[in-house]
Amino acid sequence: MTQTTNTIQGIIFDYGGTIDTDSRHWAEVLWDSYQKNHVPVDKESFRQAYVHGERTLAREPLVKPTHDFHDVLRIKTGLQMRHLWEQGLLPSAEAAEDMARTVADDCHQTVLQTLEHTRPVVTMLAREYPLVLVSNFYGNIAHILQQYGLRDCFSHIIESSVVGVRKPDPAIFQLGVEALGLAASSVVVVGDSYTKDILPARSIGCQTVWLKGTGWTPGEGDDNVPDAVIRSLTQLPEWIATRRPHLSFLPFCCSK
C-alpha cells in the first residue's frame, strides 16, 4: 500500500463490486455460479449474454424502485439466459428460466455471505466519518441498502439513474464531494474499478483506495496511482488507522 499525508474527513463508497462482492466484478461472480450450476456455455458466450443484459437494463426500466437485490439478480439472469436460449445455446425456454432462477439464488447467497464481513466495516466507519454512496445503479439502491441494514450508514446516495450522470464521468464523484460538504482532498473514494472509480475520483482531487480483485479486464490499472491498494474491504480500516492511529479498528484488519 502507498499513502499520502492528507487527512481524511469523509468517505465515498462504491457499491457494486465493492460492498456486495468485496472486489469481484459481478461478471466473475455470475460466471462462477454458471460453472457451479453446470450452465452449458463457454465464457465468451456468457460474456456476450452479460453485456446484452446490461445494455438492455440501460435502455429499459425493468428494475423498479421497490425491487430488492434478489429481484435485480432474477431480472439480470433472466435476460442473460433468454439471450443464450435465443442463440441456441440452451435447450429450451423452460430450461433457461430454471437456470436463471438457480444462478440468481446462488449469487444472492454469495452476497449475503460477503456482507457478513463487509457490513461491519461500513457500519464502523459510519460511526467515525460521514459516508456517501456513489453508484451506477437502477433507481433502487436505497431500497437495497435498507434490505441489507446499511441505509443509515450513508448521509447521501448519489445514484446514476437518479442524478443523470454515470461513472466514469468525474461529475458523479463531484456530486458526492459536494454532498459531504468537504474539500475533495479530504475525501477518500473506495471502489473496485480502476477506470470507473479510481481515475475519475483522482481527477477531481480525491484520495483513492482501490479494492483490487477480479475485474472485467485482466491486468487493468496501475498500483502506483491510488493512495492505497487493498484486496478486501476488511483491510480498509487498517489503512485509515495509519492516518488516525487512535482509532481502534484492529478487529477488522484481517483478510477474508
C-alpha positions in Angstrom: 0.0 0.0 0.0 1.1 3.6 -0.7 -0.2 6.5 1.3 -0.3 10.3 1.3 -0.2 12.7 4.3 -3.7 14.1 3.7 -6.2 13.8 6.4 -9.5 12.0 5.9 -12.7 13.8 6.8 -15.2 11.8 4.7 -15.5 8.7 2.7 -17.3 7.9 -0.6 -18.1 4.2 -1.3 -18.9 2.5 -4.5 -21.5 -0.3 -4.0 -21.5 -3.0 -6.7 -18.2 -5.0 -6.7 -17.1 -3.2 -3.5 -19.6 -3.7 -0.7 -21.6 -6.6 -2.1 -18.8 -8.8 -3.6 -15.7 -7.4 -2.0 -13.5 -6.8 -5.1 -15.0 -9.3 -7.5 -16.6 -7.9 -10.7 -20.2 -9.1 -11.0 -19.5 -10.8 -14.3 -17.0 -13.1 -12.5 -19.4 -13.8 -9.6 -22.0 -14.8 -12.2 -19.6 -16.9 -14.3 -18.5 -18.8 -11.2 -22.2 -19.6 -10.5 -22.7 -20.6 -14.1 -19.9 -23.1 -13.8 -21.0 -24.3 -10.3 -24.5 -24.9 -11.6 -23.5 -26.5 -14.9 -24.9 -24.0 -17.3 -23.7 -25.4 -20.6 -22.0 -22.4 -22.2 -18.4 -21.2 -22.6 -17.1 -18.0 -21.0 -17.2 -15.9 -24.2 -20.9 -16.8 -24.8 -21.6 -15.9 -21.2 -19.8 -12.5 -21.5 -21.8 -11.7 -24.6 -25.0 -12.6 -22.7 -23.9 -10.5 -19.7 -23.2 -7.4 -22.0 -26.6 -8.0 -23.6 -28.3 -8.0 -20.2 -26.6 -4.8 -19.0 -27.3 -2.9 -22.2 -31.0 -4.0 -22.0 -31.2 -2.7 -18.4 -29.6 0.6 -19.5 -32.4 1.0 -22.2 -35.4 -0.4 -20.4 -36.7 0.4 -16.9 -37.1 -3.2 -15.9 -35.8 -2.6 -12.4 -38.3 -0.7 -10.2 -37.6 1.3 -7.0 -39.2 -1.3 -4.9 -37.2 -4.2 -6.2 -34.7 -5.8 -3.8 -31.4 -7.2 -4.9 -32.6 -10.7 -5.3 -35.2 -9.2 -7.8 -32.4 -7.5 -9.6 -30.5 -10.7 -9.9 -33.5 -12.5 -11.2 -34.0 -9.9 -13.9 -30.3 -9.9 -14.9 -30.0 -13.7 -15.1 -33.4 -13.9 -16.9 -32.1 -11.6 -19.6 -28.8 -13.5 -19.9 -30.4 -16.9 -20.1 -33.1 -15.9 -22.5 -30.4 -14.5 -24.8 -28.4 -17.7 -24.6 -31.5 -19.7 -25.4 -32.3 -17.4 -28.4 -28.7 -18.1 -29.6 -29.4 -21.8 -29.5 -27.1 -22.4 -26.6 -29.7 -23.7 -24.1 -32.1 -26.5 -24.8 -35.4 -24.7 -24.1 -37.1 -21.6 -22.7 -38.1 -23.6 -19.6 -34.5 -24.7 -19.0 -33.3 -21.1 -19.4 -35.8 -19.9 -16.8 -34.8 -22.7 -14.4 -31.1 -21.9 -14.8 -31.8 -18.1 -14.3 -33.6 -18.8 -11.0 -30.8 -21.2 -9.8 -28.0 -18.8 -10.6 -29.8 -15.8 -9.1 -30.5 -17.7 -5.9 -26.9 -18.8 -5.7 -25.5 -15.4 -6.3 -27.7 -13.8 -3.7 -26.4 -16.3 -1.1 -22.9 -15.1 -2.2 -23.9 -11.5 -1.4 -25.3 -12.4 2.0 -22.1 -14.3 2.9 -19.9 -11.4 1.7 -21.9 -8.8 3.7 -21.1 -10.7 6.9 -17.6 -9.2 6.7 -18.1 -6.0 4.7 -21.1 -4.7 6.6 -19.2 -4.4 9.9 -16.5 -2.4 8.2 -19.0 0.1 6.7 -21.0 0.4 9.9 -17.9 1.0 12.0 -16.6 3.7 9.6 -20.0 5.3 9.6 -19.5 6.0 13.4 -16.3 7.9 12.7 -16.9 9.6 9.3 -19.7 10.9 7.2 -20.2 8.4 4.3 -21.7 8.9 0.9 -22.6 6.2 -1.6 -21.8 6.9 -5.3 -23.1 4.1 -7.6 -24.1 3.3 -11.2 -27.5 1.7 -10.3 -31.1 1.4 -11.4 -33.1 3.6 -9.0 -33.5 1.1 -6.2 -30.2 1.3 -4.3 -31.7 2.9 -1.3 -34.2 0.0 -1.0 -31.3 -2.5 -1.3 -29.3 -0.7 1.4 -32.3 -0.8 3.6 -32.7 -4.5 2.9 -29.1 -5.2 4.0 -29.1 -2.9 7.1 -26.8 -0.3 5.5 -29.1 2.6 4.7 -28.5 4.5 7.9 -24.7 4.4 7.3 -24.9 6.9 4.4 -25.9 10.5 4.7 -26.4 10.8 0.9 -26.9 8.5 -2.0 -25.7 9.6 -5.5 -27.2 7.1 -7.9 -26.6 7.4 -11.6 -30.2 6.7 -12.8 -31.4 9.4 -10.4 -28.8 12.2 -11.0 -28.4 11.5 -14.7 -24.6 11.1 -14.6 -22.8 7.8 -14.8 -19.3 6.7 -13.9 -16.7 7.1 -15.2 -17.8 10.8 -15.5 -16.0 12.6 -12.7 -19.1 14.8 -12.2 -20.8 12.0 -10.3 -18.0 12.0 -7.7 -18.1 15.7 -7.6 -21.7 15.4 -6.5 -20.6 13.1 -3.8 -17.9 15.5 -2.6 -20.5 18.4 -2.6 -22.9 16.2 -0.6 -20.2 15.8 2.1 -19.5 19.5 2.1 -15.8 18.9 2.3 -12.7 19.7 0.2 -12.0 16.9 -2.3 -8.5 16.4 -0.9 -10.0 15.4 2.5 -12.3 12.8 0.9 -11.3 9.2 0.2 -13.1 7.3 -2.6 -13.2 3.5 -2.2 -14.1 1.4 -5.2 -13.2 -1.8 -7.1 -13.0 -0.3 -10.6 -9.8 1.4 -11.7 -11.3 3.1 -14.6 -14.8 3.9 -13.1 -13.8 4.8 -9.6 -10.1 5.4 -9.1 -9.2 7.5 -12.2 -12.3 9.9 -12.1 -12.1 10.4 -8.4 -8.5 11.1 -8.5 -9.0 13.6 -11.4 -11.1 15.8 -9.1 -8.6 15.7 -6.3 -9.9 13.0 -4.0 -7.8 10.4 -2.3 -8.4 6.9 -3.6 -8.4 3.3 -2.3 -8.5 0.7 -5.0 -10.2 -2.5 -3.9 -8.3 -4.6 -6.4 -9.7 -8.0 -7.3 -11.0 -9.9 -10.2 -12.1 -7.3 -12.8 -13.7 -7.3 -16.2 -10.4 -6.6 -17.9 -7.4 -8.6 -16.5 -4.3 -6.6 -15.8 -6.1 -3.3 -15.8 -4.7 -0.4 -13.8 -1.5 0.9 -12.1 -1.0 0.2 -8.4 1.0 3.4 -8.1 -1.9 5.7 -9.0 -4.3 5.2 -6.0 -3.2 6.2 -2.5 -3.7 2.6 -1.4 -4.4 -0.8 -2.9 -6.3 -3.4 -0.8 -7.6 -6.9 -1.6 -10.5 -7.0 0.8 -12.7 -4.3 2.4 -11.6 -5.6 5.7 -8.2 -4.1 5.1 -9.6 -0.5 4.8 -9.8 0.3 8.5 -6.1 -0.7 8.9 -5.1 1.8 6.2 -7.3 4.5 7.7 -5.9 3.8 11.2 -2.4 4.8 9.8 -4.0 8.3 9.4 -5.7 8.3 12.8 -3.8 5.9 15.0 -6.1 6.4 18.0 -9.0 4.6 16.2 -9.5 1.0 17.3 -10.1 -0.7 14.0 -8.0 -3.8 14.6 -10.8 -6.3 14.8 -11.5 -5.7 11.1 -7.9 -5.6 9.9 -7.8 -9.1 8.6 -8.2 -11.0 5.3 -11.3 -12.7 4.1 
